Amino acid sequence: MSETPRSHGRLTARPTIRPRDLMEGPPPVKGAWTARIVTLFPEAFPGTLGLSLTGRALAEGRWALETVDLRPHGIGRHRMVDDTPAGGGAGMVLRADVVAAALDEAALGTSPDRAHWPLLYLSPRGAPFTQATARRLAATEGVTILCGRFEGVDQRVLDAYAIEEVSLGDFVLTGGEIAAQAMLDATVRLLPGILGNAASTEDESFSAGLLEYPQYTRPPVWQGREIPPVLMSGHHGEIAKWRKAEAERITRERRPDLWEDVVALGPPDKTSAGLIKDLSWESLEATQRLAVERLSDRPSLQPEWLAIETLDKSQFENASRVLAARLQRGDRRCAAILLGWLRDVNWPGGMEAINALERAIGIEPDIRQAQLRAARDKDEIWSEALTDLASARAALAK
Ligand SMILES: C[S@@+](CC[C@H](N)C(=O)[O-])C[C@H]1O[C@@H](n2cnc3c(N)ncnc32)[C@H](O)[C@@H]1O
């Protein structure tokens, strides 16, 4: 085993400092949100994370960045980390034994509970990284990220460590380091106290399911183009109305997929949001763990598994919107299963919240029984339960 992970956070580092110099810093400030990166190229960090807001916060110890070098875990005199693909084919594959040793090093001192400390492998095959993923990560104690290289990583180590695969998008990068920086940038700016103006994360794209409205600044006229007069009016009500209308227009035009959810869901239900707020986070976490445990061995349900993983303290309301979106898209089986599982956990006051959640997402009481059956029973009777659901729906529609 090599030395403990190298820290990139230190109190005296300046944003302009070279990445290599940052690695000489003292251990991260205790309790700060921490990213541990397992990589063949530690010198790629902090990269752009060392600049501007994320860089300043890193230098001030408000978050920490540590790298675990794969190379010292390599085999033999040459510290080989990769080998040819079993079955033939181009390229090389990172060895399971080498990656496992580095992951063990990275696990030192971290919570074994993945809800508190997720373990990610960056891969084009992974679930798409979204703003919800960033919010989930920002609500944890830290994250360990494995950056692949070459043709990727031996599948056995991904299976053995139950690593969550996350993708930056539908394209192939040479390695995971750039993807890790993008994901960390999106996450770190959501940590409390990192951005000066917290409202700026509430207003921006994706926060309310919409893309952001256009922004303008001085001069008032540039090359004959004016700032929309309403923004210069000083009338806050009118400005808010204009921004909302523009956000809706842009979302409708550019992202019909996002717009579909906005139309289907309408504004968030304030009553259920209020009730949900009163739930204790511990009970919510227990539910989350239970649901993830039950879903994680069903690869076909991975999107649903991720949907429930978005249930974090501040985003429960959004999670109900995710459930609602699935319902609206006709994915009633998934929504029923999730709700059934939520019901399985005995929260103090939980039933009331679940009832409110169901009301918010439009599940009629008559259908609930069928949903509970669908949720609790085994695969073979799901079709029967779904038939019940359909007839209950039809009866209600009359
Ligand atoms: C050349 S890629 C391997 C691609 C792999 N053979 C495939 O076809 O899926 C090398 C590494 O880059 C990283 N990578 C590439 N594209 C990525 C993406 N879209 N999102 C996240 N990581 C990516 C992964 O860590 C991957 O192991």
The ligand as an SDF file (V2000), in Angstrom:
LIG
                    3D

 27 29  0  0  0  0  0  0  0  0999 V2000
  -11.5640    5.5660  -23.8960 C   0  0  0  0  0  0  0  0  0  0  0  0
  -12.6320    5.5100  -22.5060 S   0  0  0  0  0  0  0  0  0  0  0  0
  -13.1970    3.8430  -22.5210 C   0  0  0  0  0  0  0  0  0  0  0  0
  -14.4090    3.6770  -23.3300 C   0  0  0  0  0  0  0  0  0  0  0  0
  -14.9530    2.2630  -23.2890 C   0  0  0  0  0  0  0  0  0  0  0  0
  -14.0950    1.3620  -23.9910 N   0  0  0  0  0  0  0  0  0  0  0  0
  -16.3330    2.2660  -23.9080 C   0  0  0  0  0  0  0  0  0  0  0  0
  -16.4500    2.1030  -25.1170 O   0  0  0  0  0  0  0  0  0  0  0  0
  -17.3270    2.4680  -23.1650 O   0  0  0  0  0  0  0  0  0  0  0  0
  -11.5500    5.5690  -21.1540 C   0  0  0  0  0  0  0  0  0  0  0  0
  -12.1400    6.0920  -19.8750 C   0  0  0  0  0  0  0  0  0  0  0  0
  -12.5770    7.4200  -20.0660 O   0  0  0  0  0  0  0  0  0  0  0  0
  -13.6470    7.7100  -19.1900 C   0  0  0  0  0  0  0  0  0  0  0  0
  -14.7780    8.2120  -19.9950 N   0  0  0  0  0  0  0  0  0  0  0  0
  -14.8770    8.2040  -21.3380 C   0  0  0  0  0  0  0  0  0  0  0  0
  -16.0270    8.7400  -21.7530 N   0  0  0  0  0  0  0  0  0  0  0  0
  -16.7060    9.1130  -20.6390 C   0  0  0  0  0  0  0  0  0  0  0  0
  -17.9730    9.7110  -20.3980 C   0  0  0  0  0  0  0  0  0  0  0  0
  -18.7720   10.0300  -21.3990 N   0  0  0  0  0  0  0  0  0  0  0  0
  -18.3350    9.9440  -19.1380 N   0  0  0  0  0  0  0  0  0  0  0  0
  -17.5320    9.6100  -18.1080 C   0  0  0  0  0  0  0  0  0  0  0  0
  -16.3090    9.0270  -18.2700 N   0  0  0  0  0  0  0  0  0  0  0  0
  -15.9050    8.7780  -19.5130 C   0  0  0  0  0  0  0  0  0  0  0  0
  -13.9890    6.4290  -18.4780 C   0  0  0  0  0  0  0  0  0  0  0  0
  -13.4490    6.4550  -17.1740 O   0  0  0  0  0  0  0  0  0  0  0  0
  -13.3420    5.3660  -19.3310 C   0  0  0  0  0  0  0  0  0  0  0  0
  -12.9630    4.2340  -18.6050 O   0  0  0  0  0  0  0  0  0  0  0  0
  1  2  1  0
  2  3  1  0
  2 10  1  0
  3  4  1  0
  4  5  1  0
  5  6  1  0
  5  7  1  0
  7  8  2  0
  7  9  1  0
 10 11  1  0
 11 12  1  0
 11 26  1  0
 12 13  1  0
 13 14  1  0
 13 24  1  0
 14 15  1  0
 14 23  1  0
 15 16  2  0
 16 17  1  0
 17 18  1  0
 17 23  2  0
 18 19  1  0
 18 20  2  0
 20 21  1  0
 21 22  2  0
 22 23  1  0
 24 25  1  0
 24 26  1  0
 26 27  1  0
M  CHG  2   2   1   9  -1
M  END
$$$$
